[in-house]
Amino acid sequence: MEERIKTVLATYGRLPDPVESLGRGDDLYRAGLTSHASVNVMLGLEDEFDIEFPDSLLRKSTFESIGSIEDAVRSLTASSPLSA
């Protein structure tokens, strides 16, 4: 899952440095992720994982790191009827 998230970040995140250089807990906003790019990342994740982020997860902390994104995606895919 982490590699799929990194692919989405590389495609939509507009980060100045390669995504491969980022660790699971690195702060994506310090790495150059803007609020505008985070919206594009969210949309890319929704397409990649066939999920929809609820309003409760539409906050900065959800997209703060690869780990926080992975936690959110896991929670959404676990509760998805498609994953059953």
Phi and psi restraints in degrees (range 20) as a CNS / XPLOR table:
assign (resid 1 and name C) (resid 2 and name N)
       (resid 2 and name CA) (resid 2 and name C) 1.0 -59.9 20.0 2
assign (resid 2 and name N) (resid 2 and name CA)
       (resid 2 and name C) (resid 3 and name N) 1.0 -39.6 20.0 2
assign (resid 2 and name C) (resid 3 and name N)
       (resid 3 and name CA) (resid 3 and name C) 1.0 -65.4 20.0 2
assign (resid 3 and name N) (resid 3 and name CA)
       (resid 3 and name C) (resid 4 and name N) 1.0 -38.7 20.0 2
assign (resid 3 and name C) (resid 4 and name N)
       (resid 4 and name CA) (resid 4 and name C) 1.0 -64.9 20.0 2
assign (resid 4 and name N) (resid 4 and name CA)
       (resid 4 and name C) (resid 5 and name N) 1.0 -39.7 20.0 2
assign (resid 4 and name C) (resid 5 and name N)
       (resid 5 and name CA) (resid 5 and name C) 1.0 -65.1 20.0 2
assign (resid 5 and name N) (resid 5 and name CA)
       (resid 5 and name C) (resid 6 and name N) 1.0 -43.5 20.0 2
assign (resid 5 and name C) (resid 6 and name N)
       (resid 6 and name CA) (resid 6 and name C) 1.0 -62.0 20.0 2
assign (resid 6 and name N) (resid 6 and name CA)
       (resid 6 and name C) (resid 7 and name N) 1.0 -36.6 20.0 2
assign (resid 6 and name C) (resid 7 and name N)
       (resid 7 and name CA) (resid 7 and name C) 1.0 -63.4 20.0 2
assign (resid 7 and name N) (resid 7 and name CA)
       (resid 7 and name C) (resid 8 and name N) 1.0 -43.2 20.0 2
assign (resid 7 and name C) (resid 8 and name N)
       (resid 8 and name CA) (resid 8 and name C) 1.0 -63.8 20.0 2
assign (resid 8 and name N) (resid 8 and name CA)
       (resid 8 and name C) (resid 9 and name N) 1.0 -43.3 20.0 2
assign (resid 8 and name C) (resid 9 and name N)
       (resid 9 and name CA) (resid 9 and name C) 1.0 -61.7 20.0 2
assign (resid 9 and name N) (resid 9 and name CA)
       (resid 9 and name C) (resid 10 and name N) 1.0 -41.5 20.0 2
assign (resid 9 and name C) (resid 10 and name N)
       (resid 10 and name CA) (resid 10 and name C) 1.0 -65.1 20.0 2
assign (resid 10 and name N) (resid 10 and name CA)
       (resid 10 and name C) (resid 11 and name N) 1.0 -35.5 20.0 2
assign (resid 10 and name C) (resid 11 and name N)
       (resid 11 and name CA) (resid 11 and name C) 1.0 -77.4 20.0 2
assign (resid 11 and name N) (resid 11 and name CA)
       (resid 11 and name C) (resid 12 and name N) 1.0 -41.8 20.0 2
assign (resid 11 and name C) (resid 12 and name N)
       (resid 12 and name CA) (resid 12 and name C) 1.0 -114.0 20.0 2
assign (resid 12 and name N) (resid 12 and name CA)
       (resid 12 and name C) (resid 13 and name N) 1.0 -14.6 20.0 2
assign (resid 12 and name C) (resid 13 and name N)
       (resid 13 and name CA) (resid 13 and name C) 1.0 -78.8 20.0 2
assign (resid 13 and name N) (resid 13 and name CA)
       (resid 13 and name C) (resid 14 and name N) 1.0 -17.7 20.0 2
assign (resid 13 and name C) (resid 14 and name N)
       (resid 14 and name CA) (resid 14 and name C) 1.0 51.2 20.0 2
assign (resid 14 and name N) (resid 14 and name CA)
       (resid 14 and name C) (resid 15 and name N) 1.0 41.5 20.0 2
assign (resid 14 and name C) (resid 15 and name N)
       (resid 15 and name CA) (resid 15 and name C) 1.0 -80.8 20.0 2
assign (resid 15 and name N) (resid 15 and name CA)
       (resid 15 and name C) (resid 16 and name N) 1.0 141.9 20.0 2
assign (resid 15 and name C) (resid 16 and name N)
       (resid 16 and name CA) (resid 16 and name C) 1.0 -70.0 20.0 2
assign (resid 16 and name N) (resid 16 and name CA)
       (resid 16 and name C) (resid 17 and name N) 1.0 -28.4 20.0 2
assign (resid 16 and name C) (resid 17 and name N)
       (resid 17 and name CA) (resid 17 and name C) 1.0 -108.6 20.0 2
assign (resid 17 and name N) (resid 17 and name CA)
       (resid 17 and name C) (resid 18 and name N) 1.0 156.5 20.0 2
assign (resid 17 and name C) (resid 18 and name N)
       (resid 18 and name CA) (resid 18 and name C) 1.0 -59.1 20.0 2
assign (resid 18 and name N) (resid 18 and name CA)
       (resid 18 and name C) (resid 19 and name N) 1.0 140.2 20.0 2
assign (resid 18 and name C) (resid 19 and name N)
       (resid 19 and name CA) (resid 19 and name C) 1.0 -61.6 20.0 2
assign (resid 19 and name N) (resid 19 and name CA)
       (resid 19 and name C) (resid 20 and name N) 1.0 -30.9 20.0 2
assign (resid 19 and name C) (resid 20 and name N)
       (resid 20 and name CA) (resid 20 and name C) 1.0 -60.6 20.0 2
assign (resid 20 and name N) (resid 20 and name CA)
       (resid 20 and name C) (resid 21 and name N) 1.0 -21.8 20.0 2
assign (resid 20 and name C) (resid 21 and name N)
       (resid 21 and name CA) (resid 21 and name C) 1.0 -81.4 20.0 2
assign (resid 21 and name N) (resid 21 and name CA)
       (resid 21 and name C) (resid 22 and name N) 1.0 -6.4 20.0 2
assign (resid 21 and name C) (resid 22 and name N)
       (resid 22 and name CA) (resid 22 and name C) 1.0 -93.7 20.0 2
assign (resid 22 and name N) (resid 22 and name CA)
       (resid 22 and name C) (resid 23 and name N) 1.0 138.4 20.0 2
assign (resid 22 and name C) (resid 23 and name N)
       (resid 23 and name CA) (resid 23 and name C) 1.0 -89.3 20.0 2
assign (resid 23 and name N) (resid 23 and name CA)
       (resid 23 and name C) (resid 24 and name N) 1.0 169.8 20.0 2
assign (resid 23 and name C) (resid 24 and name N)
       (resid 24 and name CA) (resid 24 and name C) 1.0 -58.3 20.0 2
assign (resid 24 and name N) (resid 24 and name CA)
       (resid 24 and name C) (resid 25 and name N) 1.0 -33.6 20.0 2
assign (resid 24 and name C) (resid 25 and name N)
       (resid 25 and name CA) (resid 25 and name C) 1.0 -102.8 20.0 2
assign (resid 25 and name N) (resid 25 and name CA)
       (resid 25 and name C) (resid 26 and name N) 1.0 1.4 20.0 2
assign (resid 25 and name C) (resid 26 and name N)
       (resid 26 and name CA) (resid 26 and name C) 1.0 -65.6 20.0 2
assign (resid 26 and name N) (resid 26 and name CA)
       (resid 26 and name C) (resid 27 and name N) 1.0 142.9 20.0 2
assign (resid 26 and name C) (resid 27 and name N)
       (resid 27 and name CA) (resid 27 and name C) 1.0 -74.4 20.0 2
assign (resid 27 and name N) (resid 27 and name CA)
       (resid 27 and name C) (resid 28 and name N) 1.0 112.7 20.0 2
assign (resid 27 and name C) (resid 28 and name N)
       (resid 28 and name CA) (resid 28 and name C) 1.0 -68.7 20.0 2
assign (resid 28 and name N) (resid 28 and name CA)
       (resid 28 and name C) (resid 29 and name N) 1.0 -30.0 20.0 2
assign (resid 28 and name C) (resid 29 and name N)
       (resid 29 and name CA) (resid 29 and name C) 1.0 -70.2 20.0 2
assign (resid 29 and name N) (resid 29 and name CA)
       (resid 29 and name C) (resid 30 and name N) 1.0 -38.1 20.0 2
assign (resid 29 and name C) (resid 30 and name N)
       (resid 30 and name CA) (resid 30 and name C) 1.0 -67.8 20.0 2
assign (resid 30 and name N) (resid 30 and name CA)
       (resid 30 and name C) (resid 31 and name N) 1.0 -27.7 20.0 2
assign (resid 30 and name C) (resid 31 and name N)
       (resid 31 and name CA) (resid 31 and name C) 1.0 -79.7 20.0 2
assign (resid 31 and name N) (resid 31 and name CA)
       (resid 31 and name C) (resid 32 and name N) 1.0 -4.8 20.0 2
assign (resid 31 and name C) (resid 32 and name N)
       (resid 32 and name CA) (resid 32 and name C) 1.0 116.2 20.0 2
assign (resid 32 and name N) (resid 32 and name CA)
       (resid 32 and name C) (resid 33 and name N) 1.0 2.8 20.0 2
assign (resid 32 and name C) (resid 33 and name N)
       (resid 33 and name CA) (resid 33 and name C) 1.0 -69.5 20.0 2
assign (resid 33 and name N) (resid 33 and name CA)
       (resid 33 and name C) (resid 34 and name N) 1.0 127.3 20.0 2
assign (resid 33 and name C) (resid 34 and name N)
       (resid 34 and name CA) (resid 34 and name C) 1.0 -97.1 20.0 2
assign (resid 34 and name N) (resid 34 and name CA)
       (resid 34 and name C) (resid 35 and name N) 1.0 166.7 20.0 2
assign (resid 34 and name C) (resid 35 and name N)
       (resid 35 and name CA) (resid 35 and name C) 1.0 -64.0 20.0 2
assign (resid 35 and name N) (resid 35 and name CA)
       (resid 35 and name C) (resid 36 and name N) 1.0 -37.0 20.0 2
assign (resid 35 and name C) (resid 36 and name N)
       (resid 36 and name CA) (resid 36 and name C) 1.0 -64.4 20.0 2
assign (resid 36 and name N) (resid 36 and name CA)
       (resid 36 and name C) (resid 37 and name N) 1.0 -45.6 20.0 2
assign (resid 36 and name C) (resid 37 and name N)
       (resid 37 and name CA) (resid 37 and name C) 1.0 -65.4 20.0 2
assign (resid 37 and name N) (resid 37 and name CA)
       (resid 37 and name C) (resid 38 and name N) 1.0 -32.3 20.0 2
assign (resid 37 and name C) (resid 38 and name N)
       (resid 38 and name CA) (resid 38 and name C) 1.0 -65.1 20.0 2
assign (resid 38 and name N) (resid 38 and name CA)
       (resid 38 and name C) (resid 39 and name N) 1.0 -31.8 20.0 2
assign (resid 38 and name C) (resid 39 and name N)
       (resid 39 and name CA) (resid 39 and name C) 1.0 -66.0 20.0 2
assign (resid 39 and name N) (resid 39 and name CA)
       (resid 39 and name C) (resid 40 and name N) 1.0 -42.8 20.0 2
assign (resid 39 and name C) (resid 40 and name N)
       (resid 40 and name CA) (resid 40 and name C) 1.0 -64.6 20.0 2
assign (resid 40 and name N) (resid 40 and name CA)
       (resid 40 and name C) (resid 41 and name N) 1.0 -38.7 20.0 2
assign (resid 40 and name C) (resid 41 and name N)
       (resid 41 and name CA) (resid 41 and name C) 1.0 -62.2 20.0 2
assign (resid 41 and name N) (resid 41 and name CA)
       (resid 41 and name C) (resid 42 and name N) 1.0 -45.0 20.0 2
assign (resid 41 and name C) (resid 42 and name N)
       (resid 42 and name CA) (resid 42 and name C) 1.0 -57.7 20.0 2
assign (resid 42 and name N) (resid 42 and name CA)
       (resid 42 and name C) (resid 43 and name N) 1.0 -46.2 20.0 2
assign (resid 42 and name C) (resid 43 and name N)
       (resid 43 and name CA) (resid 43 and name C) 1.0 -64.2 20.0 2
assign (resid 43 and name N) (resid 43 and name CA)
       (resid 43 and name C) (resid 44 and name N) 1.0 -39.5 20.0 2
assign (resid 43 and name C) (resid 44 and name N)
       (resid 44 and name CA) (resid 44 and name C) 1.0 -63.6 20.0 2
assign (resid 44 and name N) (resid 44 and name CA)
       (resid 44 and name C) (resid 45 and name N) 1.0 -40.0 20.0 2
assign (resid 44 and name C) (resid 45 and name N)
       (resid 45 and name CA) (resid 45 and name C) 1.0 -65.6 20.0 2
assign (resid 45 and name N) (resid 45 and name CA)
       (resid 45 and name C) (resid 46 and name N) 1.0 -40.3 20.0 2
assign (resid 45 and name C) (resid 46 and name N)
       (resid 46 and name CA) (resid 46 and name C) 1.0 -60.1 20.0 2
assign (resid 46 and name N) (resid 46 and name CA)
       (resid 46 and name C) (resid 47 and name N) 1.0 -42.0 20.0 2
assign (resid 46 and name C) (resid 47 and name N)
       (resid 47 and name CA) (resid 47 and name C) 1.0 -68.4 20.0 2
assign (resid 47 and name N) (resid 47 and name CA)
       (resid 47 and name C) (resid 48 and name N) 1.0 -45.7 20.0 2
assign (resid 47 and name C) (resid 48 and name N)
       (resid 48 and name CA) (resid 48 and name C) 1.0 -62.5 20.0 2
assign (resid 48 and name N) (resid 48 and name CA)
       (resid 48 and name C) (resid 49 and name N) 1.0 -41.1 20.0 2
assign (resid 48 and name C) (resid 49 and name N)
       (resid 49 and name CA) (resid 49 and name C) 1.0 -106.7 20.0 2
assign (resid 49 and name N) (resid 49 and name CA)
       (resid 49 and name C) (resid 50 and name N) 1.0 2.5 20.0 2
assign (resid 49 and name C) (resid 50 and name N)
       (resid 50 and name CA) (resid 50 and name C) 1.0 53.3 20.0 2
assign (resid 50 and name N) (resid 50 and name CA)
       (resid 50 and name C) (resid 51 and name N) 1.0 53.7 20.0 2
assign (resid 50 and name C) (resid 51 and name N)
       (resid 51 and name CA) (resid 51 and name C) 1.0 -130.3 20.0 2
assign (resid 51 and name N) (resid 51 and name CA)
       (resid 51 and name C) (resid 52 and name N) 1.0 173.0 20.0 2
assign (resid 51 and name C) (resid 52 and name N)
       (resid 52 and name CA) (resid 52 and name C) 1.0 -136.4 20.0 2
assign (resid 52 and name N) (resid 52 and name CA)
       (resid 52 and name C) (resid 53 and name N) 1.0 125.3 20.0 2
assign (resid 52 and name C) (resid 53 and name N)
       (resid 53 and name CA) (resid 53 and name C) 1.0 -73.7 20.0 2
assign (resid 53 and name N) (resid 53 and name CA)
       (resid 53 and name C) (resid 54 and name N) 1.0 123.9 20.0 2
assign (resid 53 and name C) (resid 54 and name N)
       (resid 54 and name CA) (resid 54 and name C) 1.0 -75.6 20.0 2
assign (resid 54 and name N) (resid 54 and name CA)
       (resid 54 and name C) (resid 55 and name N) 1.0 162.3 20.0 2
assign (resid 54 and name C) (resid 55 and name N)
       (resid 55 and name CA) (resid 55 and name C) 1.0 -52.7 20.0 2
assign (resid 55 and name N) (resid 55 and name CA)
       (resid 55 and name C) (resid 56 and name N) 1.0 -34.6 20.0 2
assign (resid 55 and name C) (resid 56 and name N)
       (resid 56 and name CA) (resid 56 and name C) 1.0 -63.8 20.0 2
assign (resid 56 and name N) (resid 56 and name CA)
       (resid 56 and name C) (resid 57 and name N) 1.0 -21.2 20.0 2
assign (resid 56 and name C) (resid 57 and name N)
       (resid 57 and name CA) (resid 57 and name C) 1.0 -102.4 20.0 2
assign (resid 57 and name N) (resid 57 and name CA)
       (resid 57 and name C) (resid 58 and name N) 1.0 1.5 20.0 2
assign (resid 57 and name C) (resid 58 and name N)
       (resid 58 and name CA) (resid 58 and name C) 1.0 -86.8 20.0 2
assign (resid 58 and name N) (resid 58 and name CA)
       (resid 58 and name C) (resid 59 and name N) 1.0 71.2 20.0 2
assign (resid 58 and name C) (resid 59 and name N)
       (resid 59 and name CA) (resid 59 and name C) 1.0 -141.9 20.0 2
assign (resid 59 and name N) (resid 59 and name CA)
       (resid 59 and name C) (resid 60 and name N) 1.0 159.2 20.0 2
assign (resid 59 and name C) (resid 60 and name N)
       (resid 60 and name CA) (resid 60 and name C) 1.0 -55.0 20.0 2
assign (resid 60 and name N) (resid 60 and name CA)
       (resid 60 and name C) (resid 61 and name N) 1.0 -41.2 20.0 2
assign (resid 60 and name C) (resid 61 and name N)
       (resid 61 and name CA) (resid 61 and name C) 1.0 -63.0 20.0 2
assign (resid 61 and name N) (resid 61 and name CA)
       (resid 61 and name C) (resid 62 and name N) 1.0 -27.0 20.0 2
assign (resid 61 and name C) (resid 62 and name N)
       (resid 62 and name CA) (resid 62 and name C) 1.0 -63.9 20.0 2
assign (resid 62 and name N) (resid 62 and name CA)
       (resid 62 and name C) (resid 63 and name N) 1.0 -34.1 20.0 2
assign (resid 62 and name C) (resid 63 and name N)
       (resid 63 and name CA) (resid 63 and name C) 1.0 -109.1 20.0 2
assign (resid 63 and name N) (resid 63 and name CA)
       (resid 63 and name C) (resid 64 and name N) 1.0 19.2 20.0 2
assign (resid 63 and name C) (resid 64 and name N)
       (resid 64 and name CA) (resid 64 and name C) 1.0 -73.5 20.0 2
assign (resid 64 and name N) (resid 64 and name CA)
       (resid 64 and name C) (resid 65 and name N) 1.0 -29.8 20.0 2
assign (resid 64 and name C) (resid 65 and name N)
       (resid 65 and name CA) (resid 65 and name C) 1.0 -150.5 20.0 2
assign (resid 65 and name N) (resid 65 and name CA)
       (resid 65 and name C) (resid 66 and name N) 1.0 165.3 20.0 2
assign (resid 65 and name C) (resid 66 and name N)
       (resid 66 and name CA) (resid 66 and name C) 1.0 -61.4 20.0 2
assign (resid 66 and name N) (resid 66 and name CA)
       (resid 66 and name C) (resid 67 and name N) 1.0 -39.1 20.0 2
assign (resid 66 and name C) (resid 67 and name N)
       (resid 67 and name CA) (resid 67 and name C) 1.0 -63.1 20.0 2
assign (resid 67 and name N) (resid 67 and name CA)
       (resid 67 and name C) (resid 68 and name N) 1.0 -43.0 20.0 2
assign (resid 67 and name C) (resid 68 and name N)
       (resid 68 and name CA) (resid 68 and name C) 1.0 -68.7 20.0 2
assign (resid 68 and name N) (resid 68 and name CA)
       (resid 68 and name C) (resid 69 and name N) 1.0 -35.5 20.0 2
assign (resid 68 and name C) (resid 69 and name N)
       (resid 69 and name CA) (resid 69 and name C) 1.0 -64.7 20.0 2
assign (resid 69 and name N) (resid 69 and name CA)
       (resid 69 and name C) (resid 70 and name N) 1.0 -45.2 20.0 2
assign (resid 69 and name C) (resid 70 and name N)
       (resid 70 and name CA) (resid 70 and name C) 1.0 -61.4 20.0 2
assign (resid 70 and name N) (resid 70 and name CA)
       (resid 70 and name C) (resid 71 and name N) 1.0 -42.4 20.0 2
assign (resid 70 and name C) (resid 71 and name N)
       (resid 71 and name CA) (resid 71 and name C) 1.0 -59.3 20.0 2
assign (resid 71 and name N) (resid 71 and name CA)
       (resid 71 and name C) (resid 72 and name N) 1.0 -43.9 20.0 2
assign (resid 71 and name C) (resid 72 and name N)
       (resid 72 and name CA) (resid 72 and name C) 1.0 -65.4 20.0 2
assign (resid 72 and name N) (resid 72 and name CA)
       (resid 72 and name C) (resid 73 and name N) 1.0 -45.2 20.0 2
assign (resid 72 and name C) (resid 73 and name N)
       (resid 73 and name CA) (resid 73 and name C) 1.0 -64.1 20.0 2
assign (resid 73 and name N) (resid 73 and name CA)
       (resid 73 and name C) (resid 74 and name N) 1.0 -41.9 20.0 2
assign (resid 73 and name C) (resid 74 and name N)
       (resid 74 and name CA) (resid 74 and name C) 1.0 -60.3 20.0 2
assign (resid 74 and name N) (resid 74 and name CA)
       (resid 74 and name C) (resid 75 and name N) 1.0 -42.7 20.0 2
assign (resid 74 and name C) (resid 75 and name N)
       (resid 75 and name CA) (resid 75 and name C) 1.0 -65.5 20.0 2
assign (resid 75 and name N) (resid 75 and name CA)
       (resid 75 and name C) (resid 76 and name N) 1.0 -35.0 20.0 2
assign (resid 75 and name C) (resid 76 and name N)
       (resid 76 and name CA) (resid 76 and name C) 1.0 -76.7 20.0 2
assign (resid 76 and name N) (resid 76 and name CA)
       (resid 76 and name C) (resid 77 and name N) 1.0 -36.1 20.0 2
assign (resid 76 and name C) (resid 77 and name N)
       (resid 77 and name CA) (resid 77 and name C) 1.0 -75.2 20.0 2
assign (resid 77 and name N) (resid 77 and name CA)
       (resid 77 and name C) (resid 78 and name N) 1.0 -29.2 20.0 2
assign (resid 77 and name C) (resid 78 and name N)
       (resid 78 and name CA) (resid 78 and name C) 1.0 -69.6 20.0 2
assign (resid 78 and name N) (resid 78 and name CA)
       (resid 78 and name C) (resid 79 and name N) 1.0 -31.0 20.0 2
assign (resid 78 and name C) (resid 79 and name N)
       (resid 79 and name CA) (resid 79 and name C) 1.0 -94.4 20.0 2
assign (resid 79 and name N) (resid 79 and name CA)
       (resid 79 and name C) (resid 80 and name N) 1.0 -1.5 20.0 2
assign (resid 79 and name C) (resid 80 and name N)
       (resid 80 and name CA) (resid 80 and name C) 1.0 -77.4 20.0 2
assign (resid 80 and name N) (resid 80 and name CA)
       (resid 80 and name C) (resid 81 and name N) 1.0 136.8 20.0 2
assign (resid 80 and name C) (resid 81 and name N)
       (resid 81 and name CA) (resid 81 and name C) 1.0 -64.2 20.0 2
assign (resid 81 and name N) (resid 81 and name CA)
       (resid 81 and name C) (resid 82 and name N) 1.0 -22.3 20.0 2
assign (resid 81 and name C) (resid 82 and name N)
       (resid 82 and name CA) (resid 82 and name C) 1.0 -71.5 20.0 2
assign (resid 82 and name N) (resid 82 and name CA)
       (resid 82 and name C) (resid 83 and name N) 1.0 -23.9 20.0 2
assign (resid 82 and name C) (resid 83 and name N)
       (resid 83 and name CA) (resid 83 and name C) 1.0 -87.2 20.0 2
assign (resid 83 and name N) (resid 83 and name CA)
       (resid 83 and name C) (resid 84 and name N) 1.0 -6.9 20.0 2
